[in-house]
Each structure stands twice: as structure tokens, then as C-alpha cells.
Amino acid sequence: MTTIEVLGTGCAKCKRLFANAGQAVKDLKIAAEVVKVDDLDEIVKRGVMLTPALFINGEIVAEGRVPDVNEIKSMLSEGQ
């Protein structure tokens, strides 16, 4: 199963990225878990300097911006 993590403190951009990731999973009809990571220590530990950040299966794929649904779908398709 694919794990998608949205790292951020809960700002509007973080919420939009979480929603976009969820919509991408729904559109692709894939088995994936979308998780919010809002613990500041964990975010720093992962080396994220700008939030929101998007991780797919432990790899950072976007930082400091909000990819749209189609871009996230493309990222997910590349990993399969």
C-alpha cells in the first residue's frame, strides 16, 4: 500500500494539499493511506524547511508548495 504524508502545521495550504492528495487517491482508485504529520519535531527531523511538504512512500516529492490533484496523480502513477 502507498503511504502519502502531508507535513505541515495545519495552515490553509496544508489543508488544501491534504485534500488534493485525498482526491488524487480517490480518482486513481488506488490503495493508499493519506496521513497528516503536524508534529514540528518530526517535520524538522525529516529536513523539511518549507511547509507544506508531500512525501510518497517516505520520499519527499514537493516542499513549500501545493501541487494540484493532477500533479499528485502523476507523481503517484510514476511510483507504480
N, C-alpha and C positions, 0 to 999 in steps of 0.2 A: 504494500500500500504506500502511496505517495504521501509524504508529510510536507505541508506548506505552513510556514510560520511567518506571521506578521509581527515584526518587532517595532514597538513604539509605546509612547506613554499615554495614549488614548486621545490624542488630538483628532481634529476633523479629518486630516489626511490619513491618519492611521485607520480610522473607522472606514473611510472610503476604500482604502487598499484591502482591508479585510472583506468588505462587501464585494469588491471586484474579484478577489481570489475565490470567494464562495460561488459567485456567478460563473466563473470560468470552469470550476469543477462541475457545477450543475450542467452547463452547456456541453461539456465534453463527456459527461456521464461516466466519469472515472471514479475509482475507489480512492479517495484521498481524505486526509484529515487536515482541516484548516484550524490552526491554533494561534491564539493571541499570546504574545510574550511582552508583558509590560513591566517586568521587574528590571529596574535600572541597572542593578549589578550584573544581571545576565546579559543585558544589551551591551554593556561596556566590555564584559568578558569576551563577547563574540567579536569585538573590534569595530562595532558599528559607531560611526562618528555622526551620521546624519540619519534621523528617522523621518518617515517610516522606512523600514528595510524589509525586504522579502527574501526568505530562504526557501528553497525547494530541496528536500532531502539533505538538509544540512549545509547546502551551498548557497552563498549569497548571490542573488540574481538581480537585485535592484536596491539602491540605497539613496535616500534623500529625495525620492520622487514617488509618484503614484502611477504605476503602469495601468493602462486601461485593460478591460476584460480581454480584448483580442490579443494584446501583447502577452498577457499572462497565459492565455490558451496556447499561444505559440511557444512560450517557454516550457509549458508542460508537455506539449507534443514532442519537442526536441529531446526531452528526457526519457521518452518511451521507446 
